[in-house]
Amino acid sequence: TKENKRHMGDTKHFCPVSLKENFVLYPGDTELTAKYREKIYYFSTSDYRDKFLENPEEYVAHNEPIQAPPLRVCLLGTHGSGKTTCARQIADKLGIFHIQFEEYLQELILPKTKKKIGPHFDEEPEEDENKMPILSQELEDLSQTMTETETKKSKQEVELTDEEKAIKANLMDNEVLPPEVLDNIVLDWWRKEPFRSTGFILDGFPRTLDEAQYLSTRGLCPDVAIFIQVEESDVLDRLLPPRLEKWKERQCKKMQNKKILKDLKAKIRV
């Protein structure tokens, strides 16, 4: 083992081409190796090995050591496990960016949807406090015409692109995000500034096997992957009380609105 370590290249067991071109520490395959100046280099793909052999001087250290990329962390866990709280603390301590994946998806379509969407944000529609019985048929017809016009107008305004539709389907029904949509979102965090030179903690991604395979096929390797495992009872203790309180407030408001409408109808009868 000591002999092998002594003769390994500047990037050790990581692919030098992936580091140079993508600034990613991608573990090399022990079957894909090349020897240059009595040092052994490992490569992530055969194409990268061929590229190295064409011009090895471009991928080796010269006057100073090769710069390593910043820390990239993937933080995973079930909803309510405290991922975001932990991610913020880690990001503050290490001086890296905190990216909350689902929150980022919400921000991409928020200008069109005007509100956050998904199972965690679905609530019973609140009754309009100013709702009053209409006494005139003419006013009712006029109101209906105006409502239809506003609905048509809002439908025109809220036309989503194919990418936005895919994001909405993912947030609402957990539909798989196509690779071309992920390319427009995820690649920048590894390859563009300021993330490229600062690093980040990615909160809640990858969430599925498809998303993990996407990272692998694109050569986007996190340096650390953390999974937070919690008891179901702990999640219930954290999430149930505030949701129960919110439900009670809605029920109370509903009863108040019913009482107001009942009083109004009594006055009209009188």
C-alpha positions in Angstrom: 0.0 0.0 0.0 2.8 2.4 0.9 4.5 1.7 -2.5 1.3 2.4 -4.4 0.7 5.7 -2.5 4.2 6.9 -3.1 3.7 6.5 -6.9 0.2 8.0 -7.1 -0.3 11.2 -9.1 -1.0 14.7 -7.7 -4.8 14.0 -7.5 -4.3 10.7 -5.6 -7.3 8.4 -6.4 -9.4 11.3 -7.9 -9.7 11.9 -11.7 -7.3 14.7 -12.7 -9.4 15.6 -15.9 -12.6 15.9 -13.9 -10.9 18.1 -11.4 -9.3 20.4 -14.0 -12.4 20.7 -16.3 -15.3 20.5 -13.8 -13.6 21.4 -10.5 -15.0 18.2 -9.0 -13.3 15.5 -7.0 -14.6 12.4 -8.9 -13.2 9.1 -7.6 -11.3 7.3 -10.4 -11.9 3.7 -11.5 -9.1 1.3 -10.6 -9.5 -0.3 -14.0 -8.9 3.0 -15.8 -5.4 4.1 -15.1 -2.4 5.7 -16.9 1.2 6.1 -16.0 3.0 9.4 -16.5 6.4 10.4 -15.1 6.5 7.2 -13.0 3.2 8.2 -11.3 -0.1 6.4 -11.6 -3.4 8.4 -12.3 -6.9 7.1 -12.0 -9.8 8.3 -14.3 -13.5 8.4 -14.0 -14.2 7.5 -17.7 -12.2 6.1 -20.6 -12.8 9.4 -22.5 -11.0 11.3 -19.7 -8.1 8.9 -19.8 -7.7 9.4 -23.5 -7.9 13.1 -23.0 -5.1 12.9 -20.4 -2.9 10.8 -22.6 -3.2 13.3 -25.4 -1.9 16.2 -23.3 -0.9 15.1 -19.8 1.0 18.4 -18.9 -2.4 20.2 -18.8 -3.6 18.0 -15.9 -0.6 17.7 -13.6 0.9 20.0 -11.0 3.9 22.2 -12.0 5.2 24.9 -9.7 2.6 24.5 -7.0 0.0 21.9 -5.8 -3.3 21.6 -7.7 -6.1 23.6 -6.0 -8.8 21.4 -4.4 -12.5 22.4 -4.9 -14.5 23.8 -1.9 -16.7 21.6 0.3 -20.0 20.4 -1.3 -22.5 18.7 1.1 -25.8 16.9 0.4 -28.1 16.9 3.5 -31.0 14.4 3.4 -33.8 13.4 5.7 -37.5 13.1 6.0 -39.8 16.1 6.2 -39.7 17.5 9.7 -36.4 15.9 10.7 -34.7 19.3 11.1 -32.7 19.4 7.8 -33.0 23.1 7.2 -32.1 24.1 10.8 -29.0 21.9 10.7 -28.1 23.1 7.2 -28.2 26.8 8.2 -26.0 26.2 11.2 -23.5 24.2 9.1 -23.4 26.8 6.3 -22.9 29.6 8.9 -20.1 27.7 10.6 -18.2 26.7 7.4 -18.9 29.9 5.4 -20.6 28.1 2.5 -23.9 28.7 0.7 -27.1 27.0 2.0 -29.5 25.9 -0.8 -32.9 24.6 0.2 -33.9 22.6 -2.9 -37.7 22.6 -2.6 -37.7 26.3 -1.6 -35.6 27.1 -4.7 -38.1 25.3 -6.9 -41.0 27.3 -5.3 -39.1 30.5 -6.0 -38.8 29.6 -9.7 -42.6 29.4 -10.2 -43.8 31.8 -7.5 -44.1 34.8 -9.9 -46.7 32.7 -11.9 -48.5 30.8 -9.1 -48.5 33.7 -6.7 -48.4 31.3 -3.7 -46.4 28.2 -2.6 -47.8 24.9 -3.8 -47.6 21.3 -2.6 -49.1 19.0 0.0 -47.5 21.0 2.9 -49.1 24.2 1.7 -52.6 22.9 0.7 -55.2 24.3 3.1 -58.9 24.6 3.1 -60.0 27.7 1.2 -61.0 30.4 3.6 -64.4 31.9 3.3 -64.6 35.5 2.3 -65.4 37.7 5.3 -67.1 40.3 3.1 -69.3 37.7 1.4 -72.9 39.1 1.5 -76.2 37.9 -0.1 -76.9 39.7 -3.3 -80.4 41.3 -3.4 -80.4 42.4 -7.0 -80.5 40.1 -10.0 -78.8 42.8 -12.1 -75.9 43.1 -9.6 -75.6 39.3 -9.6 -75.3 39.2 -13.4 -72.8 42.0 -13.5 -70.7 40.3 -10.8 -70.8 37.0 -12.7 -69.6 38.8 -16.0 -66.8 40.5 -14.1 -65.7 37.3 -12.5 -65.6 35.4 -15.8 -63.5 38.2 -17.3 -61.1 38.2 -14.4 -60.8 34.4 -14.6 -59.9 34.5 -18.3 -57.4 37.2 -17.7 -55.8 35.3 -14.8 -55.6 32.1 -16.9 -53.7 34.0 -19.6 -51.3 35.5 -17.1 -50.6 32.2 -15.4 -49.5 30.2 -18.5 -46.6 28.0 -17.4 -43.7 27.0 -19.6 -42.9 23.2 -20.0 -40.1 23.6 -17.4 -42.4 25.3 -14.9 -45.1 22.7 -15.5 -42.5 19.9 -14.6 -41.5 21.8 -11.5 -45.2 22.2 -10.4 -45.9 18.5 -11.0 -42.9 17.7 -8.9 -44.0 19.9 -6.0 -47.6 18.8 -6.2 -47.4 15.1 -7.0 -43.7 14.2 -6.6 -43.3 13.6 -10.4 -39.8 13.0 -11.6 -37.9 16.1 -12.8 -36.5 15.5 -16.3 -32.7 15.7 -16.7 -33.0 18.8 -18.9 -34.8 20.7 -16.2 -32.3 19.6 -13.6 -29.5 20.8 -15.9 -30.9 24.3 -15.8 -30.9 24.2 -12.0 -28.3 21.9 -10.5 -25.3 22.3 -12.9 -24.7 25.9 -11.9 -24.1 25.0 -8.3 -21.1 22.9 -9.2 -19.8 24.9 -12.2 -20.6 28.6 -11.9 -19.7 31.3 -9.5 -20.1 32.1 -6.7 -20.9 28.5 -5.8 -17.9 27.0 -7.7 -15.3 28.7 -5.5 -17.2 29.0 -2.2 -19.0 25.6 -1.8 -22.5 24.8 -0.5 -24.7 22.6 1.5 -27.6 21.3 -0.6 -30.6 20.7 1.7 -33.1 18.0 0.5 -31.4 16.8 -2.7 -31.1 14.2 -4.1 -34.5 13.0 -2.8 -35.0 10.0 -5.1 -32.9 7.3 -6.8 -33.4 9.1 -10.2 -32.0 12.3 -8.8 -29.0 10.4 -7.3 -28.3 8.7 -10.6 -28.6 12.1 -12.4 -25.7 13.5 -10.2 -23.7 10.4 -11.0 -24.2 10.6 -14.8 -23.3 14.3 -14.8 -20.2 13.7 -12.7 -21.4 15.9 -9.8 -20.0 14.3 -6.7 -20.7 15.7 -3.3 -17.8 15.5 -0.9 -20.1 14.5 2.0 -23.7 13.1 2.1 -25.5 13.3 5.5 -28.7 11.5 6.3 -30.7 12.6 9.3 -32.6 9.7 10.8 -35.3 10.5 13.4 -38.1 8.7 15.2 -41.6 9.1 13.9 -42.8 10.4 17.3 -40.2 13.2 17.2 -41.5 14.4 13.8 -45.1 14.3 15.1 -44.1 16.3 18.2 -42.5 19.0 16.0 -45.1 19.3 13.2 -48.4 18.4 14.8 -48.9 21.2 17.4 -48.5 24.2 15.0 -50.6 22.5 12.3 -53.3 21.7 14.9 -53.3 25.3 16.1 -53.6 26.6 12.5 -56.6 24.2 11.9 -58.3 25.5 15.1 -57.9 29.1 14.0 -59.5 28.2 10.6 -62.4 26.4 12.3 -63.0 29.4 14.6 -62.9 31.8 11.7 -65.3 29.6 9.8 -67.8 29.6 12.7 -67.6 33.4 12.9 -68.2 33.8 9.2 -71.3 31.5 9.5 -72.6 33.6 12.3 -72.2 36.8 10.4 -74.0 35.4 7.4 -76.8 34.0 9.6 -77.3 37.5 11.2 -77.3 39.1 7.7 -80.0 36.7 6.4 -82.1 37.4 9.5 -81.9 41.1 8.9 -82.9 40.7 5.3 -85.9 38.6 6.3 -87.0 41.3 8.8 
